Amino acid sequence: MPVIKRKIKPYSFVYTNSYRSYSALNVSEFKHFRVNHSNDFSYGKNNHINGIENFWNQSKRTLRKYNGIDKKSLPLFLKECEFRFNYGSPSNQLKTLRKWCDIYFLSTTA
């Protein structure tokens, strides 16, 4: 619990499977929701345990290409992985970046 409390901000939402050891999470300062895979595939509409597992698999695959990164770069690396995961194909990522750049350039030239 001490490690978890140091790593997770108070009032965060935490989703886990229904493994018995996660019961300790209920007494902490964050919201804990369990997904019982025997009864439900997900909790609510958008919270799938398989989604985060997929994200981590993709992130670790990308990380292997770099043969590791230094600890201080990890948050930025994860943000890049998050962007790639959420915006799909490289062509869709490029469209999104171009759109964001247009918005930025319009706001700085006005």
PyMOL commands that set and color helices and strands:
alter all, ss='L'
color gray80, all
select helices_A, chain A and resi 2-7+20-27+49-65+71-86+90-109
alter helices_A, ss='H'
color red, helices_A
select strands_A, chain A and resi 13-17+31-35+42-43+47-48
alter strands_A, ss='S'
color yellow, strands_A
deselect
rebuild
show_as cartoon
